[in-house]
Amino acid sequence: SVALKGDMVIEPFSARAAVDVKDIGLEAFQSYLAQFARVDIEDGKFRLAGQLSVALQEQQPPDIKFNGSTGIADLVTRDQLVNKDLIKWQNLTLNEIKADVAAERYTAGELAIDKPYARVIIKEDKSVNFNDLIVGDKKSETKSSEKVPVKAAPADSEKPYFKIDRVR
């Protein structure tokens, strides 16, 4: 279910709303994940609650802000190559979110995860099984023996800004 309660103005567009999203099944998003990874979403329920504000002005990027919390319950993903569970958890919650898209500033007070599981295998060549699961762009794939140059970090190290105060 998705519930929005708030105010909206058409010209210039702006909206402020209380958002309450519950029990969105993640299996429906499998086709999007398949473009990037050889992983099946077996189960999982998405939720989001908080205050959302959106404002559009000519010649300006959208001003989108969110304060609230989100989470995914009962996640189960499966490795398509060996048909075994890959990542799963009972509940993952991100609390006290403050997101400002225009400023590229994203903070959260707490990341909490209950009963996490990840099937990580380190191979003889010191690579991990997650490398095999990434679907690469055939044009940009390189042979494993080729060295890929590492680019320096962007000069503006202030953007984007991500911060999580506590992990539990």
C-alpha positions in Angstrom: 0.0 0.0 0.0 1.1 3.6 -0.7 -0.5 6.5 1.2 0.2 10.2 0.6 -1.4 12.9 2.6 -0.5 16.6 2.1 -0.6 19.6 -0.1 0.3 20.2 -3.8 0.5 23.3 -6.0 0.5 22.8 -9.8 2.2 26.1 -11.0 5.0 26.3 -10.1 4.9 22.6 -9.0 5.5 21.9 -5.3 4.2 19.2 -2.9 4.6 18.4 0.7 3.3 15.1 1.9 3.4 12.5 4.6 4.4 9.3 2.9 3.5 5.8 4.1 4.6 2.9 2.0 4.0 -0.7 3.3 4.7 -4.2 2.1 5.9 -3.6 -1.4 7.1 -7.0 -2.7 10.6 -6.8 -4.1 10.1 -9.8 -6.4 8.4 -7.5 -8.8 11.7 -5.7 -9.3 13.6 -8.8 -10.5 13.8 -7.7 -14.1 15.5 -4.5 -13.1 18.1 -6.3 -11.0 18.7 -8.9 -13.7 20.3 -6.1 -15.9 23.1 -5.7 -13.3 23.5 -9.0 -11.4 23.0 -12.7 -11.7 20.9 -12.7 -8.5 17.3 -13.7 -7.9 15.1 -11.9 -5.4 13.2 -14.6 -3.7 11.4 -12.6 -1.0 11.5 -9.2 0.6 9.1 -6.4 1.6 10.0 -2.7 1.3 8.6 0.0 3.5 9.1 3.8 3.8 7.5 6.4 6.1 8.2 10.1 6.5 7.8 13.6 5.1 8.5 14.3 1.5 8.8 17.8 -0.1 9.3 18.4 -3.9 9.6 21.7 -5.6 10.3 22.4 -9.3 11.5 25.7 -10.7 12.5 26.6 -14.2 16.1 26.2 -15.1 16.8 24.6 -11.7 17.3 21.0 -10.6 14.3 19.6 -8.6 14.4 20.3 -4.9 13.6 17.0 -3.3 13.8 16.4 0.5 12.9 13.5 2.6 12.9 13.0 6.4 11.9 9.6 7.8 12.8 5.9 7.8 12.8 3.0 5.4 13.5 -0.7 5.5 13.3 -4.1 3.9 12.0 -7.1 5.8 12.4 -10.8 5.2 14.9 -10.4 2.3 16.1 -13.5 0.6 18.3 -13.4 -2.5 19.7 -16.3 -4.4 22.9 -16.7 -6.4 21.8 -17.8 -10.0 25.2 -19.5 -10.7 25.0 -22.1 -7.8 21.3 -21.7 -6.9 22.1 -21.1 -3.2 21.1 -18.2 -0.8 23.4 -15.3 -1.3 22.2 -12.4 1.0 19.4 -12.5 3.4 18.2 -10.9 6.6 15.1 -10.7 8.8 14.9 -6.9 9.0 17.0 -4.0 7.8 16.0 -0.5 8.9 17.5 2.9 8.1 16.2 5.4 10.7 16.3 9.2 11.1 16.9 9.7 7.3 17.5 13.2 6.2 17.9 13.3 2.4 18.4 16.5 0.3 18.8 15.4 -3.4 19.7 18.9 -4.8 22.5 19.3 -2.2 23.5 15.6 -2.6 23.4 15.3 1.2 22.2 12.0 2.7 22.3 11.2 6.4 20.8 8.6 8.7 20.8 8.3 12.5 20.9 4.5 12.5 21.3 1.4 10.3 19.9 -1.7 12.1 20.0 -5.2 10.7 18.6 -8.3 12.3 19.8 -11.8 11.5 22.1 -10.9 8.5 23.5 -13.6 6.3 25.9 -13.3 3.3 27.4 -16.3 1.5 30.9 -15.0 0.6 33.5 -17.3 -0.9 37.1 -16.3 -1.3 38.6 -18.2 -4.3 42.2 -19.3 -4.8 42.9 -16.2 -6.9 41.7 -14.1 -3.9 38.6 -12.9 -5.8 35.2 -13.3 -4.2 32.0 -14.9 -5.6 30.3 -11.5 -5.9 32.6 -10.7 -8.8 31.0 -13.5 -10.9 27.5 -12.2 -10.2 28.0 -8.7 -11.8 26.6 -8.4 -15.3 29.2 -6.4 -17.2 28.8 -4.2 -20.3 30.4 -6.3 -23.0 31.9 -3.2 -24.6 33.7 -2.2 -21.5 34.7 -5.6 -20.1 38.4 -6.2 -19.8 40.4 -9.4 -19.6 41.3 -10.4 -16.0 45.0 -9.9 -16.8 44.6 -6.3 -18.0 45.3 -3.6 -15.6 42.6 -0.9 -15.3 43.8 2.6 -14.4 42.5 4.0 -11.2 41.2 7.6 -11.5 41.7 10.1 -8.8 38.8 11.1 -6.7 36.8 14.2 -7.8 38.1 17.5 -6.5 34.8 18.3 -4.8 35.1 15.8 -2.0 32.1 17.4 -0.2 29.6 16.0 -2.7 27.8 13.7 -2.5 27.8 13.5 1.3 26.7 10.2 3.0 26.7 9.6 6.7 25.3 7.0 9.1 25.7 7.7 12.8 25.2 4.3 14.3 25.2 0.7 12.9 23.5 -1.9 15.0 
